[in-house]
């Protein structure tokens, strides 16, 4: 999102490799060069540091930091840590005002209020740690979605035999950390939905603020997530294993001046890498060198664009090397199981190897470095339990999807550094690869 580059290009393929991030220019630098005041209020799982911006208010999955907290906020943050990233079967204490989304919105609005009039526009990353484990919600959100009223998931624990070792390992370490893992699942789903509704209300509070300050008509807001959650699918919570739709298909909503409203989702396939070049075009500056995402500005503003450019979306997974297996001599208590958090789903087992995926229409192909493929028709099989790879009835679809994946894999080879001396690098001004027709 911040560099417009894929993990294979940034070299940051885990949460612990932020200092290894490789890029020429990121979104914060672009905005600062264009005269924008910059801030981050909330969660920061990125390479950014406080000295890169004008205002920094960090929050994490255990709340806030430092001395500038009320007694209730400190007590709530201690409560978050005490949950060990599990689901709480009771309403969280202290009310809405200590919840991270509320604190992030308050910090953001206070910062905007403090910007002197006439000193330039602002760029804000308002980043909520939720919805995320620990799964907790205060009233009235705790009681809004009772577990017994929720629709059934499309899959359950029995799907683990089909999905394979990495999925099975997540269930195993979850049950090792929490003896009541299965009992937590219904409440985790309920609290997850409660957190979503709380976020909805805090986003509304932020929009009400923009309206009251007369900023709404001159502010572009992009609403998106970094990833999804199993939330009960496959008998799992959190994330980690492979590239199922429940993890990689996220909401993206954009509103602001010049953007054409629609009551239906756009048909284009887009990714978080497209956000950075889109905002570059929106503020009238060129896309920086090395950016791999594409500008969505024509799609958002009702202008012409090549349909073929957005008929597929590409995703990456894994830190490389071989896949770990159950019989490997690898200590889960050194990577995965932790006294303070119960278990970490982003561990050596779940993140090992290399996978790539391509989604086009109703079809999805996943392929790994050992030439193991998966092919799914998502219209008929939304939770990807019926693998059609190498099925003779779908040989033509498989061939076309492999070609699309190969093309994208070549596209995202890092273009940096650009050729030197007489070679002139050719690129489209919006990073499109498909011609207008």
C-alpha positions as CSV (number, residue, x, y, z in Angstrom):
1,X,0.0,0.0,0.0
2,X,2.7,2.5,0.9
3,X,5.2,1.6,-1.8
4,X,3.0,0.3,-4.6
5,X,5.4,-2.7,-4.7
6,X,4.8,-6.4,-4.1
7,X,6.6,-8.3,-1.2
8,X,8.9,-10.0,-3.7
9,X,10.2,-6.5,-4.7
10,X,10.3,-4.9,-1.3
11,X,12.1,-7.9,0.2
12,X,9.8,-7.5,3.3
13,X,8.0,-10.8,3.3
14,X,7.4,-11.0,7.1
15,X,6.3,-8.7,9.9
16,X,9.9,-8.7,11.1
17,X,11.6,-7.4,8.0
18,X,10.5,-3.8,7.9
19,X,14.1,-2.6,8.0
20,X,14.8,-4.6,4.9
21,X,12.2,-2.8,2.8
22,X,13.6,-1.9,-0.6
23,X,12.0,0.9,-2.6
24,X,12.9,4.2,-4.1
25,X,10.0,6.4,-2.9
26,X,6.9,5.7,-0.7
27,X,3.6,7.4,-0.3
28,X,4.6,9.5,2.6
29,X,7.6,10.9,0.8
30,X,5.4,11.6,-2.3
31,X,2.9,13.5,-0.1
32,X,5.6,15.5,1.8
33,X,7.2,16.6,-1.5
34,X,3.8,17.9,-2.7
35,X,3.4,20.0,0.5
36,X,1.1,17.7,2.5
37,X,1.3,17.5,6.3
38,X,1.5,13.8,7.2
39,X,0.3,11.7,10.1
40,X,-0.3,8.1,11.2
41,X,-2.9,7.4,13.9
42,X,-3.2,3.8,14.9
43,X,-1.5,0.5,13.9
44,X,1.8,0.7,12.1
45,X,2.9,-2.6,10.7
46,X,5.2,-1.0,8.2
47,X,8.7,0.3,7.6
48,X,7.6,3.8,8.7
49,X,9.1,5.5,11.8
50,X,7.8,8.5,13.7
51,X,10.5,10.9,12.2
52,X,9.0,10.3,8.7
53,X,5.9,12.3,9.5
54,X,4.5,15.4,11.3
55,X,2.4,13.5,13.8
56,X,2.6,9.9,15.1
57,X,0.0,8.3,17.4
58,X,0.7,4.5,17.6
59,X,-1.7,1.9,18.7
60,X,-1.3,-1.9,18.6
61,X,-3.2,-5.0,19.4
62,X,-2.5,-4.4,23.1
63,X,-3.6,-0.8,22.9
64,X,-1.5,2.3,23.3
65,X,2.0,3.2,24.6
66,X,3.7,5.7,26.9
67,X,2.6,8.0,29.6
68,X,0.1,10.1,27.7
69,X,-2.8,7.7,28.5
70,X,-5.7,8.0,31.0
71,X,-6.0,5.6,33.8
72,X,-8.9,3.9,32.1
73,X,-6.8,3.6,28.9
74,X,-3.9,2.0,30.8
75,X,-6.3,-0.4,32.5
76,X,-7.9,-1.3,29.2
77,X,-4.5,-1.9,27.5
78,X,-3.5,-4.2,30.4
79,X,-6.8,-6.1,29.9
80,X,-6.1,-6.5,26.1
81,X,-2.7,-8.0,26.9
82,X,-4.3,-10.3,29.5
83,X,-6.5,-11.9,26.9
84,X,-3.5,-13.5,25.2
85,X,-5.0,-12.9,21.8
86,X,-8.0,-15.1,22.5
87,X,-11.8,-14.4,22.4
88,X,-13.4,-12.9,25.5
89,X,-16.7,-14.5,26.5
90,X,-17.7,-11.4,28.4
91,X,-18.1,-7.8,27.2
92,X,-14.9,-5.9,27.4
93,X,-14.7,-3.4,30.3
94,X,-14.5,0.4,30.4
95,X,-16.8,1.3,27.4
96,X,-16.2,2.5,23.9
97,X,-13.9,5.5,24.6
98,X,-10.9,3.3,25.5
99,X,-11.2,1.1,22.4
100,X,-8.5,1.7,19.8
101,X,-10.7,2.8,16.9
102,X,-12.2,5.5,19.1
103,X,-8.8,6.7,20.3
104,X,-7.4,6.7,16.8
105,X,-10.2,8.8,15.5
106,X,-9.9,11.2,18.4
107,X,-6.2,11.6,17.8
108,X,-6.7,12.2,14.1
109,X,-9.4,14.8,14.5
110,X,-7.3,16.6,17.2
111,X,-4.3,16.6,14.9
112,X,-6.3,18.1,12.0
113,X,-7.8,20.7,14.3
114,X,-4.2,21.7,15.2
115,X,-3.1,22.3,11.6
116,X,-2.9,26.1,11.1
117,X,-5.2,27.5,8.4
118,X,-3.7,28.0,5.0
119,X,-0.6,25.8,5.7
120,X,-1.4,23.1,3.1
121,X,-3.4,19.9,2.8
122,X,-3.0,16.8,5.0
123,X,-2.4,13.1,4.4
124,X,-3.5,10.8,7.1
125,X,-3.2,7.0,7.6
126,X,-6.0,6.3,10.1
127,X,-5.2,2.7,10.9
128,X,-7.3,0.5,13.3
129,X,-5.8,-2.5,14.9
130,X,-9.2,-4.1,14.9
131,X,-11.0,-6.3,13.7
132,X,-8.3,-8.6,15.0
133,X,-7.5,-10.9,17.8
134,X,-7.9,-10.6,20.7
135,X,-11.6,-10.8,19.8
136,X,-13.3,-8.5,22.2
137,X,-16.1,-5.9,22.1
138,X,-17.8,-3.6,24.6
139,X,-21.5,-3.2,25.0
140,X,-23.6,-2.6,23.0
141,X,-21.5,-4.2,20.3
142,X,-20.9,-7.4,22.3
143,X,-24.6,-8.3,22.3
144,X,-25.4,-7.1,18.7
145,X,-24.6,-10.5,17.0
146,X,-25.4,-13.3,19.4
147,X,-23.5,-16.5,18.4
148,X,-26.7,-18.6,18.2
149,X,-28.1,-16.2,15.6
150,X,-25.2,-16.2,13.1
151,X,-25.4,-18.1,9.9
152,X,-23.3,-21.2,9.7
153,X,-19.8,-21.0,8.1
154,X,-19.4,-22.6,4.7
155,X,-16.9,-25.1,6.0
156,X,-15.8,-26.5,9.4
157,X,-13.0,-28.5,11.0
158,X,-13.6,-31.4,8.7
159,X,-12.3,-29.4,5.8
160,X,-8.8,-29.5,7.3
161,X,-8.2,-33.0,5.9
162,X,-8.8,-31.5,2.4
163,X,-6.9,-28.2,2.9
164,X,-3.7,-29.9,4.1
165,X,-0.8,-29.6,6.6
166,X,-0.5,-25.8,7.0
167,X,-4.2,-25.4,7.8
168,X,-4.0,-28.4,10.2
169,X,-0.9,-27.0,11.9
170,X,-2.8,-23.8,12.7
171,X,-5.5,-25.7,14.3
172,X,-3.0,-27.8,16.2
173,X,-1.1,-24.9,17.7
174,X,-4.3,-23.2,18.5
175,X,-5.6,-26.2,20.5
176,X,-2.1,-26.5,22.1
177,X,-2.3,-22.9,23.3
178,X,-6.0,-22.9,24.3
179,X,-7.7,-26.0,25.6
180,X,-11.1,-24.3,24.7
181,X,-10.1,-23.4,21.1
182,X,-13.3,-24.9,19.6
183,X,-15.5,-23.3,22.2
184,X,-14.0,-19.9,21.4
185,X,-15.0,-20.0,17.7
186,X,-18.7,-19.0,18.0
187,X,-17.8,-16.1,20.4
188,X,-14.9,-15.1,18.2
189,X,-17.2,-14.7,15.2
190,X,-19.7,-12.7,17.3
191,X,-17.0,-10.4,18.7
192,X,-15.5,-10.0,15.3
193,X,-18.8,-8.7,13.9
194,X,-19.1,-6.5,16.9
195,X,-15.7,-5.0,16.3
196,X,-16.7,-4.3,12.7
197,X,-19.8,-2.5,13.7
198,X,-17.8,-0.4,16.2
199,X,-15.4,0.5,13.4
200,X,-18.4,1.5,11.2
201,X,-19.6,3.9,13.9
202,X,-16.1,5.4,14.4
203,X,-15.7,5.9,10.6
204,X,-19.1,7.6,10.7
205,X,-17.8,9.8,13.6
206,X,-14.8,10.7,11.4
207,X,-17.0,11.6,8.4
208,X,-19.3,13.7,10.7
209,X,-16.1,15.5,11.7
210,X,-15.1,16.2,8.1
211,X,-18.6,17.4,7.4
212,X,-18.7,19.7,10.4
213,X,-15.3,21.2,9.4
214,X,-16.2,21.7,5.8
215,X,-13.5,19.2,4.7
216,X,-15.7,16.5,3.2
217,X,-15.9,18.0,-0.4
218,X,-12.1,18.3,-0.6
219,X,-10.9,15.0,0.9
220,X,-10.4,11.7,-0.7
221,X,-11.0,8.8,1.7
222,X,-9.8,5.2,0.9
223,X,-11.3,2.6,3.2
224,X,-9.6,-0.8,3.0
225,X,-8.2,-3.7,5.0
226,X,-4.8,-5.4,5.0
227,X,-6.2,-9.0,5.1
228,X,-9.2,-11.0,6.2
229,X,-9.7,-13.6,8.9
230,X,-10.9,-17.2,8.8
231,X,-13.4,-16.3,11.5
232,X,-14.5,-19.9,11.8
233,X,-14.0,-21.2,8.2
234,X,-12.1,-24.5,8.2
235,X,-12.5,-24.5,12.0
236,X,-9.9,-21.8,12.3
237,X,-9.4,-18.2,13.4
238,X,-6.9,-15.5,12.5
239,X,-4.9,-16.1,9.3
240,X,-1.6,-17.6,8.1
241,X,-2.0,-20.6,5.8
242,X,-2.0,-20.1,2.0
243,X,-4.2,-17.7,0.0
244,X,-7.9,-18.5,0.5
245,X,-10.4,-15.8,-0.5
246,X,-11.4,-15.3,3.2
247,X,-7.9,-13.9,3.7
248,X,-7.0,-12.1,0.5
249,X,-10.3,-10.6,-0.7
250,X,-10.7,-7.4,1.2
251,X,-13.0,-4.4,1.0
252,X,-11.9,-1.3,-0.9
253,X,-14.2,1.7,-0.9
254,X,-13.2,5.2,-2.2
255,X,-15.1,8.4,-1.8
256,X,-14.2,12.0,-2.6
257,X,-14.2,14.9,-5.1
258,X,-14.4,13.7,-8.7
259,X,-15.2,10.1,-7.8
260,X,-18.3,8.7,-9.4
261,X,-20.5,7.0,-6.8
262,X,-22.0,3.6,-7.4
263,X,-24.4,1.4,-5.5
264,X,-22.8,-1.8,-6.9
265,X,-19.2,-3.1,-6.6
266,X,-16.9,-2.3,-9.5
267,X,-16.1,-5.3,-11.7
268,X,-12.4,-4.6,-11.8
269,X,-9.9,-6.8,-10.0
270,X,-7.5,-4.6,-8.0
271,X,-5.0,-4.9,-5.2
272,X,-3.5,-2.8,-2.3
273,X,-0.5,-2.1,-4.5
274,X,-2.8,0.0,-6.7
275,X,-3.5,2.5,-3.9
276,X,-0.2,4.4,-4.0
277,X,-0.2,5.1,-7.8
278,X,-3.9,6.0,-7.6
279,X,-3.3,8.7,-5.1
280,X,-0.3,9.9,-7.0
281,X,-2.6,10.6,-10.0
282,X,-5.3,12.0,-7.8
283,X,-3.0,14.8,-6.5
284,X,-1.4,15.4,-9.9
285,X,2.1,13.9,-9.6
286,X,3.9,11.2,-11.5
287,X,4.0,7.6,-10.3
288,X,7.5,7.1,-8.8
289,X,10.1,4.7,-10.3
290,X,9.8,1.1,-9.2
291,X,6.1,1.2,-8.4
292,X,4.3,-1.9,-9.7
293,X,0.7,-1.1,-8.9
294,X,-1.6,0.6,-11.3
295,X,-3.6,3.8,-11.0
296,X,-7.3,3.3,-10.5
297,X,-8.1,6.9,-11.0
298,X,-9.9,6.4,-14.4
299,X,-12.0,3.7,-12.9
300,X,-13.0,5.8,-10.0
301,X,-13.8,9.0,-12.0
302,X,-15.7,7.3,-14.8
303,X,-13.0,7.8,-17.5
304,X,-11.9,5.3,-20.1
305,X,-9.5,2.5,-19.2
306,X,-8.5,-0.9,-20.7
307,X,-10.9,-3.5,-19.3
308,X,-8.3,-6.3,-19.9
309,X,-5.9,-4.5,-17.5
310,X,-8.2,-5.3,-14.6
311,X,-9.6,-8.7,-15.4
312,X,-7.3,-10.4,-12.9
313,X,-5.6,-9.9,-9.6
314,X,-2.3,-11.3,-8.3
315,X,-1.2,-12.3,-4.8
316,X,2.0,-13.5,-3.2
317,X,2.6,-15.6,-0.1
318,X,5.6,-17.1,1.8
319,X,9.1,-16.1,2.9
320,X,10.8,-18.6,0.7
321,X,12.7,-21.9,1.0
322,X,11.0,-25.2,1.4
323,X,7.7,-25.9,3.0
324,X,8.0,-27.1,6.6
325,X,6.2,-30.4,7.4
326,X,5.0,-32.2,10.5
327,X,8.1,-34.3,10.9
328,X,10.6,-31.5,10.7
329,X,12.8,-30.9,13.7
330,X,11.5,-27.4,14.4
331,X,10.5,-26.3,17.9
332,X,7.0,-24.8,18.0
333,X,7.8,-23.1,21.3
334,X,10.5,-21.1,19.6
335,X,8.3,-20.1,16.6
336,X,4.5,-20.2,17.0
337,X,3.7,-20.8,20.7
338,X,4.3,-18.0,23.1
339,X,3.4,-17.6,26.8
340,X,2.3,-13.9,26.3
341,X,0.1,-14.4,23.2
342,X,-0.9,-18.0,23.2
343,X,0.1,-18.7,19.6
344,X,1.3,-16.8,16.6
345,X,-0.4,-17.9,13.4
346,X,2.4,-16.2,11.3
347,X,5.0,-18.8,12.0
348,X,7.7,-20.8,10.2
349,X,5.3,-23.5,9.2
350,X,2.4,-21.4,7.9
351,X,4.7,-18.9,6.1
352,X,7.3,-21.3,4.6
353,X,7.8,-21.8,0.9
354,X,6.6,-19.6,-1.9
355,X,3.1,-19.4,-3.4
356,X,1.5,-17.2,-6.0
357,X,-2.1,-16.8,-6.9
358,X,-4.2,-15.3,-9.8
359,X,-7.9,-14.5,-9.6
360,X,-9.8,-13.9,-12.9
361,X,-13.6,-13.9,-13.0
362,X,-14.9,-16.9,-11.0
363,X,-11.6,-18.8,-11.4
364,X,-8.6,-18.9,-9.1
365,X,-5.2,-20.6,-9.5
366,X,-2.6,-21.1,-6.8
367,X,0.9,-22.4,-7.7
368,X,4.0,-23.0,-5.6
369,X,7.7,-23.3,-6.2
370,X,7.5,-27.1,-6.3
371,X,5.0,-26.9,-9.2
372,X,2.0,-27.9,-7.1
373,X,-1.1,-26.3,-8.4
374,X,-4.7,-25.6,-7.2
375,X,-7.6,-24.5,-9.3
376,X,-11.0,-23.5,-8.0
377,X,-14.3,-22.2,-9.4
378,X,-15.3,-19.7,-6.8
379,X,-18.9,-19.4,-7.9
380,X,-19.4,-23.0,-7.2
381,X,-16.8,-23.5,-4.5
382,X,-16.3,-20.2,-2.5
383,X,-14.2,-21.8,0.3
384,X,-12.0,-23.7,-2.2
385,X,-12.5,-27.3,-1.1
386,X,-12.8,-28.9,-4.6
387,X,-9.4,-28.7,-6.3
388,X,-9.8,-28.9,-10.1
389,X,-6.1,-28.7,-11.0
390,X,-5.3,-31.3,-13.7
391,X,-8.9,-32.2,-14.1
392,X,-9.4,-33.0,-17.8
393,X,-12.7,-31.1,-18.0
394,X,-10.9,-27.9,-17.1
395,X,-7.7,-28.2,-19.0
396,X,-8.4,-25.1,-21.1
397,X,-9.2,-22.9,-18.1
398,X,-6.1,-24.2,-16.3
399,X,-3.9,-23.4,-19.3
400,X,-5.2,-19.9,-19.6
401,X,-4.9,-19.3,-15.8
402,X,-1.3,-20.5,-15.8
403,X,-0.5,-18.1,-18.7
404,X,-2.1,-15.2,-16.7
405,X,-0.1,-16.2,-13.6
406,X,3.1,-16.4,-15.6
407,X,2.5,-13.0,-17.2
408,X,1.9,-11.4,-13.8
409,X,5.0,-13.1,-12.3
410,X,7.0,-11.5,-15.0
411,X,5.3,-8.2,-14.5
412,X,6.3,-8.0,-10.8
413,X,10.0,-8.7,-11.4
414,X,11.5,-5.7,-9.7
415,X,12.3,-3.0,-12.3
416,X,14.8,-1.3,-9.9
417,X,17.4,-0.3,-10.6
418,X,16.4,1.1,-14.0
419,X,18.8,0.6,-17.0
420,X,21.7,3.1,-17.0
421,X,23.2,5.2,-19.8
422,X,21.5,4.9,-23.2
423,X,18.7,2.4,-22.4
424,X,15.4,4.2,-21.9
425,X,12.9,2.4,-19.7
426,X,9.4,2.4,-21.2
427,X,6.3,2.5,-19.0
428,X,2.7,3.6,-19.2
429,X,1.9,6.7,-17.2
430,X,-0.6,4.7,-15.2
431,X,1.5,1.5,-15.1
432,X,-0.9,-0.2,-17.4
433,X,0.3,-3.2,-19.5
434,X,-2.8,-3.7,-21.6
435,X,-3.6,-1.4,-24.6
436,X,-6.7,0.7,-24.9
437,X,-9.1,-0.8,-27.5
